Amino acid sequence: MVKLIKIYKNFNIIKQHKRSIILIGNFDGLHLGHQKLFRLAKNFKKKYSLNIGVLTFEPMPKMFFNNKLSNFRISNQKQKINSLKKHNVDFVIIKKFDKKFSKIKSTNFIKNILVSKLQAKFVFVSNNFRFGNRREGDVKQLIKYEKIFNYKIVKPKPLSKNKKIISSSLIRNLLMKGKIKKANEFLNREWSIEGMVKKGRQLGKKIGFPTANIDIKDYIIAKTGVYAVKVKKYGTNKFIRGIANLGYRPTFNQKKILLEVHLFNFSKNLYNKYLTVNFLKFIRKEKKFKNINELKKQIKIDISKAKK
């Protein structure tokens, strides 16, 4: 049974959630490196009989400061919360990251939020964690105040594989290169996009390959092209295999990035259904075809590769 998590939109937490273990970060993708952190927090929870809380930000600070980063996320907020449920987290604070919060002095963040509001006992952060106005606060400053305010900073060594630190940035990079299997390995699961099926131009249906069209919103744009996928509807656990095109449909002069999914041996209506699309392998990059027949021929080849 998946545990319930208390969600806060501010720092006014209930008494039983004060004096907890607090993990601070974006935790985008909740990859193997993050999972190592949560396993350690679980040990602390057991040892000291404390709750585990997560402090995260919406939007991610990087997206707030750079409005050109419209496609950046590995996971949406719903996926993040669902992942946290699996890691013994008792509560999550999703703080709105806005201009006012970005201007907070680092000392005020420590005194007024970590100490006064949360009364944190252990604070888990990465080595490169920065906070406060103009990123003035760092881990050294947090450690400096440990004894004064009676909390303890925990900064575990990052997880490395093949001399590369596993990070959200590394995984975004792998996705943009179409290295889906390696990204899935570092995520410890299949990367997925969630979204509502919207009615499109029905071009797939006209050529014999009906598709469910999903707006990818602010997800990272993985390498455009064709992927083997598996898909499930919200509220079910049954996956259906299929093939997906992530891109601009150059044959049809599409301007907006779109995820189109064709499901194998499936003919039901999916409009306005919320789907999860798991990416299994990259098949080929997107290309413009001379005519529809050429495209149809290629789709058949893609389907046979996706089924292998």
N, C-alpha and C positions, 0 to 999 in steps of 0.2 A: 504493500500500500504506500502510495506517494504521500509524504507528509505535507501538511498545510503550512504556508509561510505567511507571517504577518507582514504586510506591505505598508510602509510609511512614506509620505510625500514631504515630510519635514523632520525636524530633530526632536519633536515632542513625543518621545517613546514612553511606553508604560514602565512602571517600576521594575517588573520582573525582567525587562530587557536592558535595564541599566547594569553597569558593572559586568559587561560581557566581553567576549573576544570580538574585535571589530576588524574586518578585512576591507581595505580601501582600494578601489580600482575600477576600471571600466569592465574588466572581465569579458571582453568581446570574444565570442567564440568558445569561451571556457575550455581552452585547450589543455594538453598534457601538463604544461607548466603550471597553469592555474589549479589543475586537479591535484598536483603534488602539494600545493599550498593548502588546499582544503583538507587533504589527508592529515597534514600536520596540525591544522586547526582542530580537527576531530580528536586527535591525541590530547591536545590541550583541554578540550571540552571534557574529556573523560577524566583527565588527571585533576582538574581544578573545579569540576562540576559547574561549568559556566555555559551560558548560551552563546551561539555564534550568530553574529550580525554582519551584514554586508552593507557598506556605504558605496553607492555608485551614482553616476551622474547622467542626466538627460537634458539636452543632447550631450554626447561625449564632448569634453572640452575642446578637442582638436577640431570637431565639426563646428562648434560655436565660434571659434576664432578664425576659421577658414571656411567662409560660406561657399567656396568653390568645391569643397569636399561633399558634394551632394550624394555620391555613392561611395560608402566607406565601410559600412557594418558587415561583419561576418555573420552575426545573428541579430534578430530583432529583439525587442525588450521581452516579448512573450516567451521566446525561446530561451532567453537568458534566465528568466525566472524559473522556467521548467527545469533547466539544467541545475540551478541552485538547489532546487527541491531534492535532488538526488545526492547532494553533498552535505547533508546534516545541518543546513542553515535554518535558523529559527526565525530570523526576521531580516528584511531588506529595507534600507532607506534609499529611495530613488529621489535624489535632490535635483531640483530644477537648476540647471547651470545657466545662469543669465548674467547680465552685465553687473548687477548688484553683488551677486555671489562671487564673481570673478575678481572684484575689487577688495575682498576681505583681506585684512592683514594676516600674515601667517601666524603671528602670536595670538591673534583673536580666534583663529581657527582652532588652535590648540586649547586655549583657555576657555572660550565660550562654547565650543562645540564638543571636542573630544572629552574635555574634563567636566565642564559644568552640565551640559545637556546629556551627554552619553555616559559619562563616568566610566569610560573604557578602562578595562584592566590590562588587556593585551591588544596591541595594534599591529596588524600584519600589513606590511607595505613592501613594494619592490624597491630595489636599491636606487633606482632612478626616479622615485616618486618625488614630484614637485607640487607645491600647493601655495595658495595665497596670491595676493596682487603681484602681477608680473613674475609669477613662479618663484617668488623670493624664498619660500620655505622649502627645506629639503630634509632628508633623513637625519642628517647631523643635528639640525635644529630640534627635531622630534626627540632625539636621544638626549640632547642637552637638558630638556625639561622633564625627563623620566622621573628622577628622584624627587623633584619639587612637587610634581602632581601625582606621584604614585601609580604610574602605568609603566608597561614594559613594551618596547618596540621589538617586533620579530621581523627579520628580513632574510628569509631563506635564500639560499644560493639558487640562481636560476637553473632550470633544467636544460641540459644540452644533449644534442644527438649529432654525431659526426662533426663535432667541434662547432655546431651552430646552436645558438640559444633559441629555444622554442618560444616564439612570441606571436602576438596577433599580427604584427607587421610582417613577420616571415610567412605566416599563413596567407595573408592578403596577397603577398608577392607570388606565392605558389599558385593561388587561384587565378591571378591575372596571367600567369604563364600556361594555364591549362593543366597544371600538374596536380590533378584532382586526387589521385591515389595517395600521393605524398601528403597533401593537405589533410586528407581524411585520416591518415596515420597519425599526424600530429594533433588532430582534434580528438582522436580516439573514438571517432564515429563518422558517419557520412555527412558531409556538408549539405545543408538544405536551405531552401528558400520557401517561405510561407506566403500565401496571398490568396485573395479572392479572384475567382474566375470571372473575367469580364467578356462581354460580347465583342468580338472583333469584326474583321471584314469577311470572315468565313472563307478565306482563300484556301485553307487546308482542306476543308470539307469539299470544295469545288473540284479539287484535284484527287480526291479519294483518300485523304489522310486528315480527318477532322482533328482539330487541336483545341486544347484548353489554354486560353491566353491569360497570363498573369503579369500584372504590373510589379516590377521588382523594387519599386520605391527607392529606399536609400541603401539597399544592399550593395556590397562591393560588386563591381562588374567583373565577373570571371572572364577568362579568355572567350571571346565570341566564337560560337561554333556549335557543333552538334555533340550531345552527351547521351550516354545510356543513363537512365534514371529509374527510380521506383517512386510511386506516388500513393499517398493515402488521403482520405477525406478527414476533416476535423471530427473528432469523437470516435474514430474507428482505429483499429490497429492493423487492418488488412492492407497490405501494399500491393499495388498493381505495377508490373514492369512496363516500361515505355521508353520513348526517345524524346529528347527535347532540343529545341533550337533556341539558343540565347544569342540575340543579336538584332540586326536591323533589316533582315530579309532583303538583301540587295537586289534579288530578282524582281521584287515587287516595289522597290524604291521606298521602303519604310524609313521614316526619319527617327522614330523613337525606339529606344532599346526595349525589347519585349522578350518574355520567356513564353515559348509555345511548347505545349506538351501533347504528344500523341501517345495514347495508351493502347497497348496490345489487347486484342480481343475484348474491347469495351465499347459500348454504344449508348450508354445512358447520358442524360443531360447533366452537365456539370456547372451550368451558369449560376453565378452567385454562391457557389460552394467554396468553402475555405480549404485549400489544399496545402499539403506539405510535399515538396519535391526534393527527394534525396538524389544527389549527384554521385554516380558510380564510376564512370570513366569518360575520358574525352575521346571522341571518335574522329572528328576532323574540324578544321577551321571553316568559318563561313565563306561562301563564295557566290559569285553572281553567275547564273546559268543563262545560256543563250535563249532557251525556250522552256516551256512547261514540261515537255516530254523528257528533256534532259534532267530536269529537277526531279521528276517522278522516278526516273531510273536510279538516280543517286539516293533518293530516300529509301528505296527498296534495299540498296546495298547497305545503307546506314542501319536499317532495321535488322538485317541479318547479323551485322557486327555487334549491335546492342544486345542481341539475344544470346551471343556466345558467352 
